Amino acid sequence: MDITSLSVVGAVVSIAITGTAAAIAQGRAATSALDGIARQPEASGPIGTNLILGLAFIESIAIYALVISLILIFANPFTKTSQSLEESKAKLEMIQIETQAMEAQSRLDALKQARPQAETAK
């Protein structure tokens, strides 16, 4: 697998795990808040306020995971490095091939020059 495929798989797994964990945490927070309100209805104001604050923190973690996943998918810093490395390797191979071709051409030219001299020497 290349780095792009691995990044997409990582993003999907990250969102799946974070989304599930955030949903479970929000469910538990809401359950606990409703249990507290059921036991002491007069404390529903502070419990509701703390519940909303806690849910905002839980949701922010899910949003951070979403942002990181979007970065991995659309603005992946690893793919650019990987692509530039592959481009550099391809350029190096082309330079090596061109160098070998030039060496072969110079040998061929040397052989062509040596051949007429050999024929005149006979």
C-alpha positions as CSV (number, residue, x, y, z in Angstrom):
1,M,0.0,0.0,0.0
2,D,1.2,3.5,-0.7
3,I,1.1,6.4,1.8
4,T,-2.1,7.8,0.4
5,S,-4.0,4.6,0.9
6,L,-2.6,4.2,4.4
7,S,-3.6,7.8,5.2
8,V,-7.2,7.3,4.1
9,V,-7.4,4.1,6.1
10,G,-6.0,5.9,9.1
11,A,-8.5,8.7,8.7
12,V,-11.4,6.3,8.5
13,V,-10.3,4.4,11.6
14,S,-9.7,7.6,13.5
15,I,-13.1,9.0,12.7
16,A,-14.8,5.6,13.5
17,I,-13.1,5.2,16.9
18,T,-13.4,8.9,17.9
19,G,-17.0,9.1,16.8
20,T,-18.0,6.0,18.7
21,A,-16.1,7.1,21.8
22,A,-17.6,10.6,21.7
23,A,-21.1,9.1,21.3
24,I,-20.7,6.8,24.2
25,A,-19.2,9.6,26.4
26,Q,-22.1,11.9,25.5
27,G,-24.6,9.2,26.3
28,R,-23.1,8.5,29.7
29,A,-22.9,12.2,30.5
30,A,-26.6,12.7,29.6
31,T,-27.6,9.7,31.6
32,S,-25.7,10.8,34.6
33,A,-27.2,14.4,34.3
34,L,-30.7,13.0,34.0
35,D,-30.2,10.7,37.0
36,G,-28.9,13.7,39.0
37,I,-31.9,15.8,38.0
38,A,-34.3,13.0,38.8
39,R,-32.8,12.7,42.4
40,Q,-32.7,16.5,43.0
41,P,-34.9,18.5,40.6
42,E,-34.0,21.8,42.3
43,A,-30.4,21.3,41.1
44,S,-31.4,21.0,37.4
45,G,-29.9,24.5,36.6
46,P,-26.3,23.8,37.6
47,I,-26.4,20.2,36.4
48,G,-27.7,21.3,33.0
49,T,-25.0,24.0,32.7
50,N,-22.3,21.5,33.6
51,L,-23.8,19.0,31.2
52,I,-23.7,21.4,28.3
53,L,-20.1,22.3,29.1
54,G,-19.0,18.7,29.3
55,L,-20.8,17.9,26.0
56,A,-18.9,20.8,24.3
57,F,-15.6,19.4,25.5
58,I,-16.5,15.9,24.3
59,E,-17.6,17.2,20.9
60,S,-14.4,19.2,20.6
61,I,-12.4,16.0,20.7
62,A,-14.5,14.6,17.9
63,I,-14.0,17.8,15.9
64,Y,-10.2,17.6,16.4
65,A,-10.2,14.0,15.1
66,L,-12.3,15.2,12.1
67,V,-9.8,18.0,11.3
68,I,-6.8,15.6,11.5
69,S,-8.6,13.1,9.3
70,L,-9.4,15.8,6.7
71,I,-5.8,16.9,6.8
72,L,-4.6,13.3,6.2
73,I,-7.0,12.9,3.3
74,F,-6.8,16.3,1.5
75,A,-3.6,18.0,2.6
76,N,-1.4,15.1,3.5
77,P,2.1,16.3,4.3
78,F,3.5,12.8,3.8
79,T,2.4,12.3,0.2
80,K,4.2,15.4,-1.0
81,T,7.4,14.2,0.5
82,S,6.9,10.8,-0.9
83,Q,6.1,12.1,-4.4
84,S,9.1,14.4,-4.4
85,L,11.3,11.5,-3.3
86,E,9.9,9.4,-6.1
87,E,10.4,12.2,-8.6
88,S,14.0,12.6,-7.4
89,K,14.6,8.9,-7.9
90,A,13.1,9.0,-11.4
91,K,15.3,12.1,-12.3
92,L,18.4,10.3,-11.0
93,E,17.6,7.2,-13.1
94,M,17.1,9.4,-16.2
95,I,20.4,11.1,-15.5
96,Q,22.1,7.7,-15.1
97,I,20.5,6.5,-18.4
98,E,21.6,9.6,-20.2
99,T,25.1,9.3,-18.9
100,Q,25.3,5.7,-20.0
101,A,24.0,6.7,-23.5
102,M,26.6,9.4,-23.8
103,E,29.3,7.0,-22.8
104,A,28.1,4.5,-25.3
105,Q,28.0,7.2,-28.0
106,S,31.5,8.3,-27.3
107,R,32.7,4.6,-27.5
108,L,30.9,4.2,-30.8
109,D,32.5,7.4,-32.1
110,A,36.0,6.2,-31.0
111,L,35.4,2.9,-32.7
112,K,34.3,4.7,-35.9
113,Q,37.5,6.8,-35.8
114,A,39.7,3.8,-35.1
115,R,38.2,1.7,-38.0
116,P,39.3,3.9,-40.9
117,Q,42.8,4.1,-39.4
118,A,43.0,0.3,-39.1
119,E,41.9,-0.1,-42.8
120,T,44.6,2.4,-44.0
121,A,47.2,0.5,-42.0
122,K,46.5,-2.7,-43.9
